[in-house]
Amino acid sequence: MARSRPYSALHPASDTPPDPNNRKPPTRSGSSGSSGDPGSSGSSDSPADTVGSDGYRTSSGDDGSSRTGPAPAPGQGEHRAPPEPEVLVVGAGPTGLLLAGDLAAAGRRVTLVEERDAAVGNLTRALVVHARTLEQLDARGLADELVEAGHPIDRLRLFGNATLHPTTLPTRFPFVLIVGQYVVERLLERRARAAGVDFRYGARMTALRHRPGGVEIEVRQPDGVHTLRAGYLVGADGAHSTVRRELGVPFPGRPVLRSLVLADVRLDAPPHDPFVVSASGQTFALVGSFGDGWYRVMGWDRNRQLPDDAPVELAEVRETVRSAMGSDFGMRDPRWISRFRSDERQAPAYRVGRAFLAGDAAHVHSPAGGLGLNTGLQDAANLSWKLVRALEAAQAAGGEAASARAADALLDTYEAERRPIGALMVRTSGALVRLGLLRYPGSGAVRSLAATAVNRVRALNQRAMGTVSGIHLSYPPASPGSQEPHRRGRRAPLPGLGAAPAPHPLTGKRVPDLRLTSGRLYEALREGRFVLVTPRGAARRPADRRFVQVESAGPGRRTLLVRPDAHIAWAAEGPEPAGLEEALTAWTGPPTARGRADKDRIRADA
């Protein structure tokens, strides 16, 4: 089978920088490691068939490739191969785990491929979870458990004395949560397993091809090379993404900080706050508590720039932290020490055909602000429900062309919405690093002036905290089929519909956790569907698989159509049935006779 046209064939580029040499942690803990877990893709009657330890048979095809299928039970004839997965996810870090869990919870067949073994280590890269991410986890019933496992803090120190205050955020989670990434991963993996995700650990993806109606990848496992097929593929496999490489998508950017040192240590005299950052222009350091007696320390010294593979001793970490913070806090007993470099890079495309990039596979940036894990999880929250809708549309329409075009337009909104956010996070984290590490005459005064402005100007502090936390981020009010924001009072036509009036100002905004007559909005979002929020006493619409209808407990006559990722798809100041139906059709397709029973049927088929 011929390879699909890569991104480079569609978007020629001559000066493509190489992938960044970001640190590879010694154990699985990154938000985007190369993921592995092959599902089956058919069987063969070839006499060369062999049965692996996982109970799947590997056979050589006519083209030299391998196929996998379930081995027959002892003493029985051939069994029908299980259905192919509908989505392949490569990468079992937080981004891939959330995405796969969402798809499986919606009843879709998902295989998660991860190169590393199944053990979730207790070492970690990230340790900050922001409010918007907690809201997304709340919409999945996971936030409260994660908060219990971490340390909420009521201020985030950035550089010098500049301090952001999350307590002003309009959210159920007005704090920054300090918690190890491995805790997030364990929570998301448990959910994904319970939802029925097919995990394939110890499988390294080596090739990718588009095929009619889907994609196929080759994965290498201890028992051979397997070919896996699905309708869609998501690469959440990190900064060194194999999926991105196979698609031919470049990763332009540059290093921000070289020779960063990290260590997980014990501290005899820990700082008063569980999360402390300091920068002097010559040095930078961070100390964060995991809450179990272990601390993450990170440091950088402008005068000690060594190769990424240079060995690191605890003495170097102590000296760097002491130089930046005035104390090494009595650090001892390191369980992990590493040296790495931090790059800022972003893929120019998040989608190529039926393949998508998410998390660190799509964007990487400096550790300033703790934005990496959070941005990746929000990528997953944006993409997962759109894949579910595309699969549902294809299933309901039986391949009808107009439905396929509408599903394709919906999937295009992933890149249109998330790539600008990724670019903003790269700029934000880069600005924080550069401001903290300025070195020229008067740079200390510049830092002091900036810190004073952030601390004293309430509006500036709230705006900065809203950006870092994700609470103030919104999407352009464009509908599927139009990737441009609405302009001059009109918007581009929706699929199959004419031009429509300009959208409500709330369209595309994050929706807060509204009080309902029966609970909270984010509890209603746990069904994974659109939520129609109507005023108290409003007439109920006929039952419709596309949304859940709830009543607001507050005053006012506003009606909201809320997307599964808690952004507003449509709003009106009063009843507007025609506008609501138009928005529902644009985002979810026309009403059909199919119900949520599809979910149970799909699981039964698997």
N, C-alpha and C positions, 0 to 999 in steps of 0.2 A: 504493500500500500504506500502510495506516495505521501510524503510529509505535507502537512498543511502549509499554506503560505505563512511565513512568520511575520511578526510585526514589522521587521526591517524591510520586508518586501512591499508592505503596504505603506510604510512611512520611512522612506530612505533617510539615513543619517550617516554621516561619514565619521564624525569624531565622537565615538561612544566610549566614555570612560569605563574602565574595568569595574567589576563588582568590588565593593569595599572589603577591606581585610578586617572586618569587625571580629572581636573576640569570639572564639568558639568555646563555650564553657565545658568543663570536663564531664559534667553529667547533665542529663536532660532537665533544662529549666527555662530555656528561652521561649519567648512568645512566638517563635516561628521556626523551630528546628525543622529539618527535613522530615516529613512524616511518613509513616509506613503502615500498610495493612491491606493486603490485596484481597479483593473479593473475587468471585468466580466469574468467568466470562465464557462459559461453554465447556464442553468435553469433547473428547476425540476417541475414536475406536482404534487408534494406532496401537500396534503391539509394543511401542516404546513407552507407553504410559507408565508412570511411576506414582506411587502414593506418598505424599509428604507427611511429616509428623503432625501437620495441622488438619489432616483428614481430607485434604483436597488433592486431586490427581493432577499431575503436570504431564502434558503430552506435547510432542513436537508437531507443529503444523507443516503444511506443504511449503510454506515460505521460510521455514527455519525458526519461526517464533514459537512461543509456548502458549498453551491455553490451559486454563484451570477449570475444574469442575468437581463436584462432590464425588468422592469414591463410593462405589457400591458397598452396601453392608455385606459382611461375610455371609456367603451362602445365598445371596440374593442376586437378582438381575440388576441391570442398569437402573438408576434412579434419574428422574428428570433434574437437570441442573437448576439451582435456584435462580430467580430472575436477576438480571444485571442490576447493579445500583443505578439509581437515577442521577446521583451526584457523587463524584469522587472529590474528596478533600485531601490535599497533601499538606501535612504539617499538623502535629498534635500539640502545639502550644495553645495559649488561651484563645487566640483568634480562631484557629481551626476547630477547637473544642466547642466554642460557643456556636459557631456556624453549623457544625455537624449536629449538635444537640438540637438546635432550632429546627433543622430540616427533619430530623427523625421524630421530634415531638409533633410535627405537623403530618406525620404519617408517610414521609418520603423515605425511600431506600437510600442509605448513605454508607459509603465505605470510606474510612479514614486511614490514610496511609502515612506511616511514621517510620523514619529510618532507625531511630533509637529504640531501645528495648522498652518494655512496658513499665518499668519502675519509675515512678515520679520521684525525683531526688529532692533533697531538702536544701539544695543550693538554688540560688535565684538571681536573676538580673534585676527585675523591677521590684519595687516595694511601695509604690504609691498608687492608690486607687482614688480617682476623683469622683465628684458628686454625680456627674452625668452617667458615668459608668455604673455607679451604684443604682441609679434610676433604671438603667437597662437591666441590671440584675434583679431589681425589684419586680420588673415586669415579667420575670421568670421565676419568682418566688425564692430567690437565692440571696438577696441582699442582706437580710437580717442575720443570717448565719455567718456570712462573711464579716460583717461588722463585729459580731461577737468574737471572732477569731483575731481581730486586729486592734490597732490603737487609733481611735479618732483623735485628731489634733485640731485645734481651733485657729491655727495660724500657720502660714507657709512662708518661711524666710527664703529670700531669693539671692540677694547680694548685699554686702555691707549690712545696713540695718533695714533694708527694704523688706517689708512684711505684708503679705496679703492675708485678708481676713475672710475665710469662707463662711463665717457665722452670718453674714449679710445675704447669703445666697437664698433665693426663693425656692427652696427644695426641702424635701423630707430629710435630706442628708447634708446639713450645713457644716461640713467638716471635710478634712482630708484624711483618708484612711491609710494608715501605715500597716501593711500586711505583705508577707512574702508572696511572690508570684507563684510559688509552688502550692500555696494554700488555695489560690484562685484556680489553679490547674486541677487540683484534686476535686474541688467542688464541681467544676465544669465537666470533668471526666465522669464523675459519678452520675451526673444528670444525663450525659450522652449515652452512657451504658444502659441506664434505666429506660431511655427512650428507644433503644434498639439499634444504635450505631454499630456497624460492623468494623471493629478495630483490627488493623493489621500492622502490628509492630514488627520491627526488624526487617522492613521492606524499603529498599532504596529505589526511588524512581530514577530511571535512566533514559527514557525517551518518551516523547509525546507526539501524537498525530491527531489531526482532525479527520473525521470520517462523516459521511452523510448522516445528519441527525444526531451527531454526538462527537465524542472524543475517545481516544484510547491511549493508555500509557503502558509502558513496560516497567516492571519492578523486579529487582533482584532480591531474592531471599536465600536463606541457606540451602533450600532444596531446589533451587533453580530460578529461571527467569519466567515470570508470569505476565500475561497480557490482561489488563483490566479495561472494561469499557463502560461508559456511562453517557448520559445525555449532556451533562455539564461537568466542568472541572474547576476547582478553586485552588489556587496556589497560596497557601498560608505558611510557606516553608522558609521564611526568614530572609535575611539580608543577602545570603548566598543562594537565593532561590533557584532550584533546578527548573521549576515550571517557567519562571521568567526567562531563563536562559534558553530553554527549548522553544519558547514562543518567539525568541529573537527580540524581546523588548529590552532596550538599553536601560541603564541605571545611572544617569548623569549626576554629578555632584562632586564633592570634595571632602577631605578630612577636616574636621573642626578641631579636635584635640587628639594629639598623639601621646602615646605612652601614659595613658591613664592606668592607675593601679587600683585593684579592688581586693578586699579581704573580708571574710566573715570571721569575727573574732569575739572573745570575751573582753569586757571592760571592767577594770577594778573601780574606776571613778567616772561613771558615765555622765554625759551632759544632762542638765535638768530636763530639757525637752527631748521627746523621742525622735525628733527629726531636726537636724541642724545643718545648715549650709553656710560656708564662709569662703570668700574670695579676696585676694589681696592684690591682684594684678600679676604677681609672680607665681602664686600658688592658688589652688582651689581644693576644697575638701568638703565631704559630706559624711555625716554619721546618722544612721537610722536604726531604730530598734525593731527587732522582729517580735518582741514581746515574750520571748522564751529564754532570755539570758544571752542570746546571740545578737550581734550588731553587724550591720553592713557598713563598711567604711570605704570611701572612694577618695582618691587624691590625684592631683596633677601638679607637677613642678615644671615651670618653663625652662629651668636650667638643667633638667634631667630628662632629656628626650632620647630614649633608647628604642631599639627595634621592638616590634610587637612580640617577638619570640625570646627576648632577653629575660633571663630568670628574675624572679622577684623574691626578695627576702622581707621578713616582717620589719626589719630595721628601716628599710626604705619607706614602707607605709607609715611607720611611726613618725619618721622625720618629716614626711610631706604633710601629714595631718597636723603635726606640732607647728610647722611653719605657717600653715593657713589659719589655725585655730588657737594657737598658744598652748596647747596641751595635746598629748596623745592619749589621754584618758585611761592610762594604764592598760593598753591593749595587750592581749596575750592569747595563747592557744588558738592560733588560726586553724580553721578547718578547710579553708580554701583561700588561695592567693592567686591572682591572675593579673596579666598586663594586656591591655587592648587599646584600640584606637576608636574614636567616635567620628563617624562620618555624617554628613547631611546629603541625602540623595532622594530622588523621587522618580518613579517610572513615568514616562510620558503618556502611557496608556494603562488603564486598569482592566481593560477588557480586550481580548482578541478572539473574535468568533464566539465559541462556546466555553472559553476559558477566561478566568478572572484572577486578579491578584488582590491580596488583602494583607493587612498588617505590615510587618517588616519586609515582606516581599515587594510591597508597593512603595514604601517610604521608610527612611531611617533618619534619625536626627540625634542631637546631643541629649544627654540625660537631664539637662536642666529643665525643671518644671515637672518631671515625672510624666511625660506625655506619651511615651511610646506604647506601653501596654494599653492605655486607655484609648488611644486613637485606633489601634488594631481591633479592639473589642467593639468599638462603635462602627468600624467598617463591617464587621460580621453582622451586627444588628441591622445595618442598612441593607445588606445583600441577601440575607437569609430569606426574609419574607418575600422578596421579589423573585427569587428562584422558586419558592413554593407556588407563587401565583402563576409563573410561567409554566410550571409542570402541570398545575391544575388546568390551565387554559388549554394546553396541548391535549390533555386527557379528555376534556369536555368536548373539544371541537373536532377531535379525531384527525388532526393535521390540516384543518381548514386554513387557507392562506391568510385571510384577514385576521384571524385569531393569532396566528403565528407572528404576523407583523406587529400586532399590539403587544404581545409578550416580549418581542424583541425590543420594542420601544421602551417598555417598562424596565428591562434589564439595562438599557443604555443609561437610565437615570442613576445607576450606581456610580459610574465614573463621573457623570456630570455633577453629582452631589458630593461625593467623597473626595475627589481629587483636589478641589479647591480647599477643602478642610485640611487635607494632608499637607498642601503647600503652606497653609497658614501655620500649622504646627511646626514645620521645618523652620519657617521664618521666626516664629516666637521663641523656640528653644535656642536658635542661633543667636538671636538678639540678647537673650539673657546671658549666654556664655560670653559673648563679646563685651557686653557692658561690665560684667564681673571681672574680666581679665584685661581691661584696657591698661596699656602701659605707655604713657608719655607724660611729659611734665603737666601736672594739673589733672591727671586722670582720677586721682583720689577725690579731688573736689567735684569732678563730674559725677562720680558714683554717689558721693554724699548728697549732691543736689538732686539726682534722680531718686535716691531713696527717700529724701525728704518730701518730694512731690508725691511719690506713691503713698507714703504714710499719712500725709496731711490732707491730700485732696481726695475726699471720699468717693467722688464719681470716678476718678482715675483708678483707685484701688478696686472698686466694684467692677469696673470694666475689665481690668487685668485679671481679676479672680474669675470673672464670668468666662473669659476666653480660656484660661488655663484649665478650669474645671469642666468646660464644655457646656455649661448651663446656658450661656448666651449665644451659642452657635446655632445657626439656622440654615436652611436650604433655600435656594432661589425658588420662587413660586412658579415653577414650570411644571407642566403636566407631562405624562408619558407621550412621546411623539414630538415634544418640543424641548430642546435642550437649552433654549435661551430664556432668561428671565422675561417676564411680561413687561411690555413697554408701552407707553403712550395710551394707556387705557384699554388696550386690546391684547389678546394673547394668540399664539399660534393655534391652528385648528387641532382638535383632538382627533385620534384615529376614528374615522367614520363620522365625525361631527363637524359642524361649521365653527366659525370664529365665535368666541364667547366673551362676555364682559370681563373686565379686569377682575382679578381675584381679590378676596378679602385681605386686608393687611396682615392678618394672622397666618395666612397660608405659608407653609414651609417652616413656621416657628416650632420650637420645642414646646410641648404642652406640659404644664405643671401637673402634679398629682391632685386632680380635682376631687372634692368631696362629692360623693354620689348619694342618692337616697338608699343605696344598698352597697355601702363600702367605699372603696377608693378607685380612681381611674386605673392606676397601675395594677391593681388586682384584676380588673376587668380585662386588661391587656394580656393577661396570662393565657388566654385561649389562643393567642397568636393570630387573631383576626383584627380587622378594622373595628373600631368602636364608634358608634354614633351616640353622641352626647346631646340629649334634647333637654329643653327646659322642663321644670317640674310641671306635671299635668299635661304635657303635650301628647297628642295622639300617637299610639304605637303603630309602627309600620308592620306589614305582614312579615312573617318569619322569612329570613333571607340568609343563606349560608355565607354571604359575603361580609356580614358585620354582626356585631352584638349591639343591641340598643340599650342604653342606660339613661337614667335621669339625673341631672345635676341637682345637688342639694342647695346650691346657692341661688341668689336672686338673678334676675335678668332673663332675656328671651333668646339668648345666643344659642345657635346650634353648631356643633363641631363634628366633623368627620376626622377621626384620629387614626393615623397609620399604625401598623403593628410596632414600629420603632418609636412611637410616641412623638411624632411630628404631625402637624396639622395638614391634612390633605385638602380640606375645604371648610369654609365657615360662612355663616350667615347670621344676621342680626334678628332673624325671625324665620318662621316656616318658609321654606323655598323648595318644594318637592322637585321641581324641574331641575334646578341647579344641583340638588343632591344626587339625583339619578344620573345626571351627566358626569359628576365627579366619580360616582361609584363605577360607572361604565368605563371611564378613562383609566381608573386605577385597578379595578378588579375584574372588568369584563361584565357582560350582561348577565342578568340572573338566569340560573339554570335550574333544572329539577334535581340536580345532584346535591346531596347534603353532606354533612360531616361523616356519614357512613362510608364515604370514600376512604377515609383514614383507616377504618377498621378493615376494609377490604384489602387495601394495599398491604397492611401488616399481615393479613392472613395469607396473601400470595407469597410473601417472603418466608 
